[in-house]
Amino acid sequence: MGIISWIILGLIAGVVAKVLLPGRDPGGLFGTTLIGVAGAFVGGWLSATFLDRPVDRDFYDPAMWVSAIAGSLALLIGYRILFGHSRERR
């Protein structure tokens, strides 16, 4: 799989993560999209490193999609924990 495929996968994984974890994020759509792309890379790396399941076989491999969405969710949760209260209304 090439870098363009990972970016497309990350964009889709970011949208799915946002649907699964709705709410107002600091950074808006652009920040969520970047988190999705980074989450796809992190999820793929974690899957290959700790689960011994490399995900570079096929774009339609379910394990790749699950790892990309899980990585995006993890980064989105971490992002909200670190920066979620900076735009709090008073």
N, C-alpha and C positions, 0 to 999 in steps of 0.2 A: 504494500500500500504506500502511496506517495504522500508527500506533505499536503497536497491539495485535498486529498481524501480525508486526512486527519482534520484539516480545518473545517471541511464540510460536516464531518462527523461531530466535531466540537460545537459547531453552530447549532446543529440539531439537538445535541445532548444538552446544551445550555438552555434551549427552549423547553425541552422536556423537564429539566431540573427546575426551571422557573414555574412550570405548570404544576409540578409535584410539590413545590415549596413556594406558594404564592406569598406576596407581601411586597412592601415597598423597600427597595434596595437602594443604598447609596451608590450612585454611578449609573443608574438607569439601565436602559436597554444595552447600551454600549458596554458597560461594565459587566453585565450579565453575560453578554456574548463572549467577551474576553475570558471570563471565568469558565464558560463552557468549553472553549478551545483548550485552555490550560487543563481543565478537568479531564478532557479526552486524553491528553498526553499523560497526565498523572495516573489516570485509571489504567491506561495501557501498560505503563511502567510497573504499577503495583501488581497487575495481573501477571505480567511476565516474571516479575521478581519473586513474589511471595506465593503465588498460586501455581507457578510453573506452567502457565498456560499463555504462551505468546499469542498475541492477537493480530499479527501482521499477515494473516493468511488471506482473508477475503473481506471485502467491504460489508458483506451481508452476514457475517458471522455473528450469531447472537451473543456469544461471550464478549465480543468486542463492544457491542452496543451496551450491554449491561455494565461493563467496566467503565466505559466512557460516561455513562449517565451517573454511575456511582461516584466517579471522580469529580464530576461537575457538582453533584449534590454535596459532597464533602467540602469542596472549595467554597461553594455558596454559603454553606453553614458557617464555615470558618470566617469568611468575609463578613457575614452578618454579626458574628460574635465580636470581631475586631473593630469594625467600622459602622455597625448598625445604629448606634445611638448618636452619631455625630450630627444627624439632621433631625433630631427629636424636636417636636413642637412643644412650646411652652405655653 
